[in-house]
């Protein structure tokens, strides 16, 4: 059976992988890694992922880290569930473009904000870096707002892995108060956070 090693704290990138598995209705074992106790730095976990990060997927002899790679692998493995377009199609090209846009343009500024407001020691935090990261996120969000133009999903005809990753990332941006001026993104979040399989920590309840 597939195993998903995921963080003990809610809202991390582990949620993307759990959501994908549940949308696919694939049975899996969830193994919680307690980050607060440093279990990700202990020898048993480091044998699975020497980088010491979660999430990690174990599927037989295959071990995968990086949430986007995990989600894409799962959707391709169970491609008849239609959570991702088939490789080599125009729809797949557009899907992957926006999936990577979320990972490379929306996500990194949010991490920088978190580092400089919560993770780094006070002496290493920079208000200027927080403001710079806010501007970068807002610029990317404006582009996504225009692309969606009121649609519920990044591909007009169906919910996909890209929507899982984008919803997770935008939810993080909303928690930082960065979506006030983006009506289409707020509507998009509302629709996708209302899905039955959306993880509890992200879902509208």
C-alpha positions as CSV (number, residue, x, y, z in Angstrom):
1,X,0.0,0.0,0.0
2,X,1.1,3.6,-0.7
3,X,2.5,5.4,2.3
4,X,2.4,9.1,2.8
5,X,4.8,10.6,5.4
6,X,3.3,13.9,6.4
7,X,3.8,16.7,8.8
8,X,2.2,16.7,12.2
9,X,1.2,20.4,11.9
10,X,-1.7,21.4,9.7
11,X,-1.6,23.3,6.4
12,X,1.8,22.3,5.2
13,X,2.6,21.0,1.7
14,X,1.7,17.5,3.0
15,X,-1.9,18.6,2.6
16,X,-1.5,18.7,-1.2
17,X,-0.5,15.1,-1.4
18,X,-3.2,13.9,1.0
19,X,-5.8,15.9,-1.0
20,X,-4.6,14.3,-4.2
21,X,-4.8,10.8,-2.8
22,X,-8.3,11.4,-1.5
23,X,-9.5,12.9,-4.8
24,X,-8.2,9.8,-6.5
25,X,-9.9,7.6,-3.9
26,X,-6.6,5.7,-3.5
27,X,-6.1,3.8,-0.1
28,X,-3.0,4.9,1.7
29,X,-1.2,4.7,5.0
30,X,-0.7,8.1,6.6
31,X,2.5,8.3,8.7
32,X,2.8,11.4,10.8
33,X,6.2,12.9,11.3
34,X,6.3,15.1,14.3
35,X,8.4,18.1,13.3
36,X,8.2,19.8,16.7
37,X,10.0,16.8,18.2
38,X,12.6,16.7,15.4
39,X,11.5,13.3,14.1
40,X,12.4,14.5,10.5
41,X,16.0,14.8,11.6
42,X,16.2,11.3,13.2
43,X,17.9,8.3,11.6
44,X,14.8,6.3,10.8
45,X,13.3,9.1,8.7
46,X,16.6,10.2,7.2
47,X,16.9,6.7,5.7
48,X,13.7,7.5,3.8
49,X,14.6,11.1,2.9
50,X,18.1,12.2,3.6
51,X,17.0,15.8,3.1
52,X,14.9,15.5,6.2
53,X,11.7,17.0,4.7
54,X,8.1,16.0,4.4
55,X,6.0,15.1,2.6
56,X,7.4,11.8,1.3
57,X,5.6,9.2,-0.7
58,X,6.5,5.5,-0.6
59,X,5.1,3.4,-3.4
60,X,6.8,0.0,-3.3
61,X,10.4,0.6,-4.2
62,X,9.7,4.2,-5.2
63,X,10.4,7.0,-2.7
64,X,9.4,10.5,-3.8
65,X,9.8,13.9,-2.1
66,X,8.6,17.3,-3.3
67,X,4.9,17.8,-3.1
68,X,4.3,18.8,-6.7
69,X,6.2,15.7,-8.0
70,X,4.2,13.5,-5.6
71,X,0.9,14.9,-6.8
72,X,1.8,14.7,-10.5
73,X,3.1,11.1,-10.1
74,X,-0.1,10.0,-8.4
75,X,-2.4,11.6,-10.9
76,X,-0.5,10.1,-13.8
77,X,-0.4,6.6,-12.1
78,X,-4.2,6.8,-11.8
79,X,-4.8,8.8,-14.9
80,X,-8.2,7.3,-15.7
81,X,-9.5,9.2,-12.7
82,X,-9.0,12.4,-14.8
83,X,-7.2,14.5,-12.2
84,X,-4.6,15.4,-14.7
85,X,-4.6,15.7,-18.6
86,X,-2.8,13.0,-20.5
87,X,0.9,13.6,-21.3
88,X,1.6,15.2,-24.7
89,X,-1.7,17.0,-25.0
90,X,-2.2,20.7,-25.2
91,X,-4.3,20.6,-22.0
92,X,-1.3,19.0,-20.2
93,X,1.0,21.7,-21.3
94,X,-1.3,24.4,-20.0
95,X,-1.9,22.4,-16.8
96,X,1.9,22.1,-16.1
97,X,2.5,25.7,-16.9
98,X,0.1,26.9,-14.2
99,X,1.2,24.1,-11.8
100,X,4.8,25.3,-12.0
101,X,3.7,28.9,-11.9
102,X,2.2,28.2,-8.5
103,X,5.4,26.5,-7.4
104,X,7.9,29.0,-8.7
105,X,6.0,32.4,-8.6
106,X,3.4,32.2,-5.9
107,X,5.0,29.9,-3.3
108,X,8.5,31.3,-2.9
109,X,7.5,34.9,-1.8
110,X,5.2,33.4,0.8
111,X,8.1,31.3,2.2
112,X,10.2,34.4,2.4
113,X,7.5,36.2,4.3
114,X,7.2,33.3,6.7
115,X,11.0,33.2,7.2
116,X,11.2,36.9,8.0
117,X,8.2,37.0,10.2
118,X,8.3,33.7,12.1
119,X,11.3,31.4,11.3
120,X,14.4,33.4,11.4
121,X,15.8,34.8,14.7
122,X,14.7,38.4,15.2
123,X,18.2,39.7,14.4
124,X,18.0,38.1,10.9
125,X,14.5,39.3,10.0
126,X,14.1,42.0,7.4
127,X,11.0,44.2,7.0
128,X,12.3,45.2,3.6
129,X,12.4,41.6,2.5
130,X,8.9,41.0,3.7
131,X,7.7,44.0,1.6
132,X,9.6,42.9,-1.4
133,X,8.1,39.4,-1.1
134,X,4.6,40.9,-0.8
135,X,5.1,42.8,-4.0
136,X,6.3,39.7,-5.8
137,X,3.3,37.7,-4.7
138,X,0.8,40.4,-5.5
139,X,2.3,40.7,-9.0
140,X,1.9,37.0,-9.6
141,X,-1.5,36.9,-8.1
142,X,-2.6,39.7,-10.5
143,X,-1.6,37.7,-13.5
144,X,-3.4,34.6,-12.2
145,X,-6.5,36.7,-11.5
146,X,-6.6,37.8,-15.2
147,X,-6.0,34.2,-16.3
148,X,-8.9,32.8,-14.2
149,X,-11.3,35.5,-15.2
150,X,-14.0,34.1,-13.0
151,X,-13.4,30.4,-13.8
152,X,-13.6,27.8,-11.0
153,X,-10.6,25.8,-12.3
154,X,-7.4,26.6,-14.1
155,X,-8.5,24.4,-16.9
156,X,-12.1,25.4,-17.6
157,X,-13.5,21.9,-18.0
158,X,-12.2,20.1,-14.8
159,X,-10.6,20.2,-11.4
160,X,-7.0,19.0,-11.6
161,X,-3.7,18.7,-9.6
162,X,-2.9,22.2,-10.6
163,X,-6.0,23.4,-8.7
164,X,-4.9,21.5,-5.6
165,X,-1.5,23.2,-5.6
166,X,-2.9,26.6,-6.5
167,X,-5.7,26.4,-3.9
168,X,-3.2,25.4,-1.2
169,X,-0.8,28.3,-2.1
170,X,-3.6,30.9,-2.4
171,X,-5.0,29.8,1.0
172,X,-1.6,30.6,2.5
173,X,-1.6,34.0,0.7
174,X,-5.1,34.7,2.1
175,X,-3.8,33.9,5.6
176,X,-1.3,36.7,5.1
177,X,-4.1,39.1,4.0
178,X,-2.8,39.3,0.4
179,X,-6.0,38.5,-1.5
180,X,-8.3,41.4,-0.5
181,X,-8.1,43.0,-4.0
182,X,-8.6,39.8,-6.0
183,X,-12.2,38.9,-6.4
184,X,-11.6,36.1,-8.9
185,X,-9.0,34.4,-6.7
186,X,-11.3,34.7,-3.6
187,X,-14.2,33.1,-5.6
188,X,-11.8,30.4,-6.9
189,X,-10.7,29.6,-3.3
190,X,-14.2,29.4,-2.1
191,X,-15.2,26.8,-4.8
192,X,-12.2,24.6,-4.4
193,X,-12.1,24.7,-0.6
194,X,-15.7,23.5,-0.6
195,X,-14.8,20.2,-2.3
196,X,-15.6,17.2,-0.2
197,X,-12.0,15.9,-0.2
198,X,-10.4,19.2,0.6
199,X,-8.2,18.7,3.7
200,X,-9.9,19.9,6.9
201,X,-7.4,22.5,7.7
202,X,-8.0,24.2,4.3
203,X,-11.7,23.5,3.8
204,X,-14.6,25.8,4.3
205,X,-16.7,24.4,7.1
